[in-house]
Amino acid sequence: MSIPTTKKGPSRSNGLMTENQKIVRQTTNLYTSYSIFLKDFGGFKFSSLNLDGRYYFQEALYGLVGIDILRASGDGGSASDSKIALGVGYDLDMSDTMKLNLQAKYADQIVIGAGVVFSF
């Protein structure tokens, strides 16, 4: 079974995501995220797992390398595909507990993201 690819595939879908960041050193951390896409495509449900290592060049600017794993499942079975990811990002402090995260990443396609990060 192969993963179906279309221009309207899971990369252009809404979903639910959970993220975790583990600080290894002051300049290095490990980052994981898991996403479930809400819309079916061609009878398939999609999910993705991302594992990234981030290296901070400055306090807020970082480069990343990681692996992105996409999984498709449907009546005919399931399949997964993995890609090496490279990217850059920037964490802009908004307060002591909140940051704006901007990131561009390439793993078979360019993905540009923005999000708000809360620290507990």
N, C-alpha and C positions, 0 to 999 in steps of 0.2 A: 504494500500500500504506500502511495506517495502522498505528500501534503499538497493539496490543491493550492494554486497560486493565481490570484486575480488582482486587478488594480483596486478592487473593492474588498480585499481580504481583511484579515484581522488587524492589520496595521492602521486601518481607518475606522475602527470600531470603538465603542465605549466599553469599558470594563471596570473591574474592581482590582485594586492592587494593594499589596502590603509590602512594606520595605523595612529593612533593618541595616544598621550601620555599626560596625565594630571598629573602634579606634585601636590600631595596633601600636603605632608610634605617633608622635606629634605630626609627622608629615605623611603618614601612611595609614590607610584604613581599608577594610573589606566591606563591600556593600552587596546586599542581596535584595532581589525583588521577585515577587510572584504575581502574575496577572491572570485573571480569568476574563475572557471576552464574552460579553453578554449576548451578542448576536451570532446565530449559526450561519455558516457559509457552505452552501452545497451539501447540506446534511451533516456537516462536521462542526464540532465544538472545539474551540482553541484555548490553549493556555500557554504561558511562557514563564520561564525561569531565567533570571539574569544573575550572574556572579561576576562582580567587578572588583578589581584592585584599583584604588585611587592613590595617586601620589601628588601631594600639594607642593607646588613650586613656590608659592607665596602663601600667605595666610588664607586666601580665598580661591585662588586659581589652581585647578588640578587637571592632570591628565589621567586617563583611565585605559586599562586593558582588561578584557574579560571574555566571557563566553555567554552567548545567548542561546537558549534551548527553546524551540517552539514545538508544541505537541498538538496533534490533531487526533480526535477520536470520533468515531461514528459507528453506524451499524456494521460496516465491513471490517472493523478492527481499529487499530490506532497506529500512528507513526510519529516519529520525532525527527527534528533536524536541528543541527547546532552550527553556530557561526562564531568566529572570533570577532570581538568588538574592539574598536579603538575610538577614543573620543577625548573631548575637553569639557570642562565645566567651570562654573563660578558660583560661589556661595556669597550672597550679599546680605550682611547683617541688617536686620530690621529692628531687632531688640535683643535683650540678653537671652531670650528663649526662642526666638523666631528668625529664620533666614529665608531668603528667596533664592532658590536653586535654578540656575540656567545651565542646560547641558545640550551638547551636540554629540551624536554617537553614530558610527558607521559599522554596520554588520550586515552586509548585503544590500542595505539601503540606508539613507541618512535619516536619522530620527532626531528631531529637535524637541526638547521638552522644557517645561517650566513648572515649578511647584513650590509650595510653601513647606518648610521643614520646621517642626516643633521639637525642642529638646526638653526632656523631663529631668 
